[in-house]
Amino acid sequence: MTRMPSVPAAKAGLRERKKIRTRQAIRGAAYRLFAEQGYDATRVDQIAEAAEVSPSTVFRYFPTKEDIVLTDEEDTVLESALRARPAHEPPLTALREAIRTALNQAYGTPQALSEVRVRMRLVATVPAVRARLDESMAASGRVLAKALADRLGRSPDELEIQVFISAALGGLRAALMYWVAHDLRDDLTDVIDRAVAVLRTNLVDAD
């Protein structure tokens, strides 16, 4: 097998930073246009022009317009955070703390929090985005099932692993939609904690 030339760490880091800036520019331009003229009326070529990139560049980073709203680096952060949790932690506790870490890292600035508010309003009001969210969460579920199974020394294909992850992500989705339905007034971390509490207890005991 031919060995590819190694890329110096500094160059690799610069390349990744440029990719992040390009993704942010595309997403920022898209959000501005969505606010000005609506999601359905906004074309990808308009987003590309506003972001000062080509339409092919937009599609290279985001295969569909819906992905501009939904695609980010949260899965990688969430997986890493889950794998980093202490081995003795119960699975639900480990997952809750991993979600907190991912949320803090992704939405820890006013600008990032503002973007997630726009994102969730689009999820609530645009059926195509909401459908893509379900596909995205299914992909996240596969990643998290593997991470959880590795923690437990089990197979990600086991029924118990699949049910646990499905329940947890279903709770997360419900929490996000509740947050939107209540005009994003509540603290998102508190909403997530409430959802986890329901999974941990009988419904009648969760208050």
Beta strands, then each sheet from edge to edge (+ up, - down):
end
